[in-house]
Structure formats: structure tokens, C-alpha cells
């Protein structure tokens, strides 16, 4: 399996502030540790939020063309568009009512001006640590512990995203559903630890076979796996999967319980669709039917079909 490098990404902060002195001061405090973008108006803040992803927003309340409360409320009620951005209000409005209002609208913290550099760094660091912990928890819930590839939950989310992206960009989307042949017999003969190792080898083989950034591999369930291939036609998808099957067979994992070969093999069904004209529910169903067709034809092979409207 490919070695996984754990890289801590740089977090992105949007500073919404109209006073030049404050911008210079805060930038000096944070720009070395974070990627910082600056908006001096409500309009510019919403433009940047629509065009880029941010982890944290430092939000002044009093702006030339609006106020931070409005921005906060807009962002919080449109999480699907802007993402789950943490919001720290940063303002000279220091009454308990103002602070309570900001927090009730969805703000995560409230800093009073003039800003103290130690307090600012500490509050920002705390929010980033919380974001990081949530990301790690999300990672754990979306990855299969045994094979260390995305699980069914992650696959379902990615499938919806890629379907909508392909429809928007008028591209083909191919889905392959794979099943290790006679896996129950393999477990019965060689034991579950050997079966677990077989699943790990299968996952590693797929990871090595599909290397584009847009390729998405997941454990679909049990001995089943799924591969999403963006902007890939049916013929190319079948060729790539046949190559992956050949590579897997070359590993020569002994399987005396298989009636196909003396080693472990897999079968796969592929469906290729143009989401602009295809029906989403038929996409997965067609790939699944093609998998059963591959099994009915003798296993250790690939069957595929275009989804017609």
C-alpha cells in the first residue's frame, strides 16, 4: 500500500475589517501562521466567501455598507454554500447585549477592541484546534479502519458530489462495483485474519491502479469495493479495470476454494453515464446489474454498460 504522508494544512482566515491600522496590526499577528484574506466591506466579504473556502472569519461588526451581525447570520444560514466557518466577532461594541447577540447568531467567540495580540492569537489558535479535531473525527467516520480507504458513507457523499459536478460540466461519470470472487469460501478455508489481509491487498491494488486525483476508491461493504472515475468513458473504464484485475491476479493469492482460478480474483460491473441526461438512481443499479452479469458469465471479468436516458 502506498505510504501516506500526514501533512498539516495551512488554515485560511478571512479578516473583515475596514480600519487600515487594525488590518496592518492583525495581519502582522497572523499572516506568518495562516493564509489571510482581507475584506473591508460587507460586499467584498461575501464575494470572497463565495469564491474561496475559509476556515475562520474575524468579523468586525461596524462596516461601511452593513454590519457583521448580518454577515454572520447570512453565513450560518447558508452553510451548504459557505461551509462550516468558525466566526470570531472583533469589535468595539462591548455591551453584554451585543456579545450575546453575536453568539446567539452563531458566532464562536467575541473579542473586544482594541485587540490585544496575545488574546487574539490564543482565541484564533483555540478555534483552529477545534476545527482540526472536528476534521480528524470526520476523517475517522469516513474511512474504513481495516483497509484505510474511504468507507460507504464517504462513497455515498462523493457519488452525489461527482454526479452533480459531471452534470454541471457535461462530463461522463463511470462507476465500478467490484466483488472478490468466492470470498466466503476463502474465509472458511484460510480464516478471517487471512480474509482481512486479502481485503487490504485488494484495497492497495485499487489504490495503485487508479491514481488520478479525481479517482475515488471506497470499500462498499463486506468484500465489495467501488471506484468512481470522473470524465472517463466506458471503454477506458473497462480497460483500466481489466488492467487492475490482471495486476491483482499476478499477486497470486492462493484460493483453493475458487472454481475460477487457483488464486483470488474479482468481478466488476461498470456503468458510465452522462448525468445531464441520466437518472441518478439508475446509475448505481446498472453498475450492480453489470456486476451480477460478470458473475453469471463465469466471474473474474468485467462487464459494463452505458446508462441511456
C-alpha positions as CSV (number, residue, x, y, z in Angstrom):
1,X,0.0,0.0,0.0
2,X,1.2,3.5,-0.7
3,X,2.8,5.3,2.1
4,X,0.6,8.0,3.5
5,X,2.2,11.3,4.4
6,X,0.4,13.2,7.2
7,X,0.5,16.8,6.2
8,X,-0.9,19.6,8.4
9,X,-2.6,22.0,6.0
10,X,-2.5,25.8,6.3
11,X,-5.7,27.2,7.6
12,X,-7.4,30.1,5.8
13,X,-8.7,33.1,7.6
14,X,-10.9,35.9,6.3
15,X,-10.4,39.2,8.1
16,X,-13.4,41.5,7.6
17,X,-12.2,44.9,8.9
18,X,-12.3,48.5,7.4
19,X,-9.7,50.3,9.5
20,X,-6.3,50.3,7.9
21,X,-4.4,50.4,11.3
22,X,-6.3,47.3,12.6
23,X,-5.7,45.5,9.3
24,X,-2.0,46.1,9.4
25,X,-1.8,45.1,13.1
26,X,-3.8,41.9,12.8
27,X,-2.1,40.9,9.6
28,X,1.2,41.2,11.4
29,X,0.0,38.9,14.2
30,X,-1.5,36.2,12.0
31,X,0.0,36.2,8.4
32,X,3.0,34.0,9.3
33,X,0.9,31.1,10.6
34,X,-2.2,31.3,8.5
35,X,-3.3,32.2,4.9
36,X,-5.0,35.6,5.3
37,X,-7.5,37.3,3.1
38,X,-8.9,40.8,3.8
39,X,-12.3,42.4,3.1
40,X,-13.0,46.0,4.0
41,X,-16.7,45.9,3.2
42,X,-19.7,43.6,3.6
43,X,-19.9,43.3,-0.2
44,X,-16.3,42.2,-0.6
45,X,-16.6,39.8,2.3
46,X,-19.5,38.0,0.6
47,X,-17.6,37.9,-2.7
48,X,-14.6,36.3,-1.1
49,X,-16.7,33.8,0.8
50,X,-18.5,32.8,-2.5
51,X,-15.2,32.3,-4.4
52,X,-12.9,30.7,-1.8
53,X,-13.1,28.4,1.2
54,X,-12.2,29.7,4.6
55,X,-11.9,28.0,8.0
56,X,-12.2,31.1,10.2
57,X,-13.6,34.6,9.9
58,X,-12.5,37.5,12.0
59,X,-15.5,39.8,11.7
60,X,-15.9,43.4,12.6
61,X,-19.5,44.4,13.3
62,X,-19.4,48.0,12.1
63,X,-18.7,48.2,8.3
64,X,-19.3,50.9,5.7
65,X,-22.0,49.0,3.9
66,X,-23.6,46.9,6.6
67,X,-22.7,45.1,9.8
68,X,-21.1,41.9,10.9
69,X,-24.2,40.5,12.5
70,X,-25.8,40.4,9.1
71,X,-22.8,38.7,7.6
72,X,-22.8,36.1,10.4
73,X,-26.5,35.4,10.1
74,X,-26.2,35.0,6.3
75,X,-23.2,32.6,6.5
76,X,-24.7,30.5,9.3
77,X,-28.0,30.1,7.4
78,X,-26.2,29.2,4.2
79,X,-23.7,26.5,5.5
80,X,-24.2,24.4,2.4
81,X,-22.8,27.3,0.3
82,X,-20.1,28.7,2.6
83,X,-19.1,25.7,4.7
84,X,-18.8,25.4,8.4
85,X,-16.8,28.6,9.0
86,X,-15.9,29.5,12.6
87,X,-16.7,33.1,13.3
88,X,-14.9,35.4,15.8
89,X,-16.5,38.8,16.3
90,X,-13.9,41.5,16.8
91,X,-15.5,44.9,17.7
92,X,-15.5,47.9,19.9
93,X,-19.2,47.2,20.8
94,X,-18.6,45.9,24.3
95,X,-22.0,45.7,25.8
96,X,-23.2,42.2,27.1
97,X,-26.2,42.5,24.8
98,X,-24.1,42.9,21.7
99,X,-21.9,40.0,22.7
100,X,-24.9,37.8,23.5
101,X,-26.5,38.8,20.1
102,X,-23.3,37.8,18.2
103,X,-23.1,34.4,19.9
104,X,-26.8,33.7,19.5
105,X,-26.5,34.3,15.7
106,X,-23.9,31.6,15.5
107,X,-20.6,33.3,16.4
108,X,-18.0,31.2,18.1
109,X,-16.2,33.9,20.1
110,X,-16.2,37.6,20.7
111,X,-13.1,39.8,21.1
112,X,-13.2,43.4,22.3
113,X,-11.2,46.2,20.6
114,X,-8.6,47.4,20.9
115,X,-7.3,43.9,20.1
116,X,-4.6,42.5,22.3
117,X,-2.2,40.4,20.3
118,X,-1.8,37.7,22.9
119,X,-5.6,37.3,23.3
120,X,-6.1,37.3,19.5
121,X,-3.5,34.6,18.9
122,X,-4.9,32.5,21.7
123,X,-8.5,32.8,20.6
124,X,-7.6,32.1,17.0
125,X,-5.4,29.1,17.9
126,X,-8.3,27.7,20.1
127,X,-10.7,27.8,17.1
128,X,-8.2,26.3,14.8
129,X,-7.6,23.4,17.3
130,X,-11.3,22.8,17.4
131,X,-11.5,22.8,13.6
132,X,-8.6,20.4,13.4
133,X,-10.2,18.0,16.0
134,X,-13.5,18.0,14.0
135,X,-11.6,17.3,10.8
136,X,-9.9,14.3,12.4
137,X,-13.2,13.0,13.8
138,X,-14.8,13.4,10.3
139,X,-11.8,11.6,8.8
140,X,-12.3,8.7,11.2
141,X,-16.0,8.4,10.4
142,X,-15.4,8.4,6.7
143,X,-12.6,5.8,6.5
144,X,-12.6,2.1,6.8
145,X,-10.4,1.0,9.6
146,X,-9.3,-2.3,8.0
147,X,-8.4,-1.2,4.5
148,X,-7.6,2.5,5.3
149,X,-9.6,3.7,2.3
150,X,-12.9,5.7,2.3
151,X,-16.0,3.8,3.6
152,X,-19.6,3.5,2.3
153,X,-20.6,6.8,3.9
154,X,-17.8,8.7,2.2
155,X,-18.6,7.0,-1.1
156,X,-22.3,8.0,-0.9
157,X,-21.3,11.6,-0.3
158,X,-18.7,11.6,-3.1
159,X,-21.0,10.0,-5.5
160,X,-23.6,12.7,-5.1
161,X,-20.9,15.4,-5.5
162,X,-19.4,13.9,-8.6
163,X,-22.8,13.3,-10.2
164,X,-23.7,17.0,-9.8
165,X,-20.2,18.1,-10.9
166,X,-20.4,15.9,-14.1
167,X,-23.9,17.2,-14.9
168,X,-22.7,20.8,-14.4
169,X,-19.6,20.3,-16.5
170,X,-21.2,17.9,-19.1
171,X,-18.7,15.1,-18.4
172,X,-19.0,11.3,-18.3
173,X,-19.0,9.7,-14.9
174,X,-18.2,6.0,-14.5
175,X,-18.9,3.8,-11.5
176,X,-17.4,0.3,-11.0
177,X,-18.7,-2.0,-8.3
178,X,-16.3,-4.9,-7.5
179,X,-16.7,-8.1,-5.6
180,X,-14.0,-10.6,-4.6
181,X,-14.9,-13.9,-6.1
182,X,-15.8,-16.7,-3.6
183,X,-14.7,-14.7,-0.6
184,X,-16.9,-16.6,1.8
185,X,-15.1,-19.8,0.8
186,X,-11.8,-18.0,1.2
187,X,-12.6,-17.1,4.8
188,X,-13.8,-20.6,5.5
189,X,-10.6,-22.2,4.1
190,X,-8.0,-19.7,5.3
191,X,-9.6,-18.0,8.3
192,X,-10.7,-14.4,8.9
193,X,-7.2,-12.9,9.5
194,X,-6.2,-14.1,6.0
195,X,-9.5,-12.7,4.7
196,X,-8.7,-9.3,6.3
197,X,-5.3,-9.3,4.7
198,X,-6.9,-10.2,1.3
199,X,-9.2,-7.2,1.7
200,X,-6.2,-4.9,2.5
201,X,-4.3,-6.2,-0.6
202,X,-7.4,-5.6,-2.7
203,X,-7.7,-2.0,-1.5
204,X,-3.9,-1.4,-2.1
205,X,-4.2,-2.8,-5.6
206,X,-7.1,-0.5,-6.4
207,X,-5.2,2.5,-4.9
208,X,-2.2,1.7,-7.1
209,X,-4.4,1.1,-10.2
210,X,-6.4,4.4,-10.0
211,X,-4.0,7.2,-9.4
212,X,-5.7,10.4,-10.7
213,X,-6.7,13.0,-8.2
214,X,-10.3,12.6,-9.4
215,X,-10.3,8.8,-9.0
216,X,-12.2,7.8,-5.8
217,X,-11.9,4.3,-4.3
218,X,-14.0,3.0,-1.4
219,X,-14.9,-0.1,0.5
220,X,-18.5,-0.5,-0.5
221,X,-19.3,-3.2,2.1
222,X,-18.0,-6.6,3.0
223,X,-15.9,-7.9,0.1
224,X,-17.3,-5.2,-2.2
225,X,-15.4,-2.2,-3.4
226,X,-16.4,0.8,-5.6
227,X,-14.4,3.1,-7.9
228,X,-15.6,6.4,-9.3
229,X,-14.0,7.6,-12.5
230,X,-14.7,11.2,-13.4
231,X,-14.6,12.2,-17.1
232,X,-14.0,8.6,-18.2
233,X,-15.9,6.8,-20.9
234,X,-17.0,3.2,-20.7
235,X,-14.3,1.7,-22.9
236,X,-11.5,3.4,-20.9
237,X,-13.1,2.4,-17.6
238,X,-13.3,-1.3,-18.7
239,X,-9.6,-1.2,-19.9
240,X,-8.4,0.3,-16.6
241,X,-10.4,-2.2,-14.5
242,X,-9.2,-5.1,-16.6
243,X,-5.6,-3.9,-16.0
244,X,-6.3,-3.7,-12.3
245,X,-7.7,-7.3,-12.3
246,X,-4.6,-8.6,-14.1
247,X,-2.4,-6.9,-11.6
248,X,-4.4,-8.4,-8.7
249,X,-4.2,-11.9,-10.3
250,X,-0.5,-11.5,-10.6
251,X,-0.3,-11.3,-6.8
252,X,-1.2,-15.0,-6.8
253,X,-3.1,-15.1,-3.5
254,X,-3.8,-18.8,-3.2
255,X,-7.5,-19.8,-3.2
256,X,-8.3,-23.5,-3.5
257,X,-12.0,-22.8,-2.9
258,X,-12.4,-20.8,-6.1
259,X,-13.8,-22.5,-9.2
260,X,-12.3,-19.8,-11.5
261,X,-8.6,-19.8,-10.7
262,X,-6.3,-21.2,-8.1
263,X,-5.8,-17.6,-6.8
264,X,-8.1,-14.9,-5.6
265,X,-9.9,-12.9,-8.3
266,X,-12.6,-10.3,-8.5
267,X,-15.6,-9.5,-10.7
268,X,-16.7,-5.9,-11.6
269,X,-19.7,-4.2,-13.1
270,X,-19.3,-0.7,-14.6
271,X,-21.9,1.9,-15.6
272,X,-21.0,5.0,-17.4
273,X,-23.5,7.9,-17.5
274,X,-23.9,11.4,-18.8
275,X,-25.6,12.9,-15.6
276,X,-27.1,15.7,-17.8
277,X,-29.5,13.1,-19.2
278,X,-29.2,10.1,-16.9
279,X,-31.2,9.2,-13.8
280,X,-29.2,9.1,-10.6
281,X,-30.9,6.1,-9.1
282,X,-30.4,4.0,-12.3
283,X,-26.7,4.7,-12.2
284,X,-25.8,2.6,-9.2
285,X,-28.5,0.0,-10.1
286,X,-27.0,-0.5,-13.6
287,X,-23.5,-1.0,-12.2
288,X,-24.8,-3.5,-9.7
289,X,-26.6,-5.4,-12.5
290,X,-23.4,-5.4,-14.6
291,X,-21.6,-6.9,-11.6
292,X,-24.1,-9.8,-11.4
293,X,-23.7,-10.2,-15.2
294,X,-20.0,-10.6,-14.8
295,X,-20.6,-13.3,-12.1
296,X,-23.2,-15.1,-14.2
297,X,-20.7,-15.2,-17.1
298,X,-18.1,-17.0,-15.0
299,X,-16.5,-14.3,-12.7
300,X,-13.0,-12.9,-12.8
301,X,-14.1,-10.5,-15.5
302,X,-15.5,-7.0,-16.2
303,X,-18.9,-6.2,-17.6
304,X,-20.0,-2.6,-18.5
305,X,-22.9,-0.6,-19.9
306,X,-23.7,2.9,-20.8
307,X,-26.7,4.4,-19.0
308,X,-29.2,5.5,-21.5
309,X,-31.8,8.2,-20.8
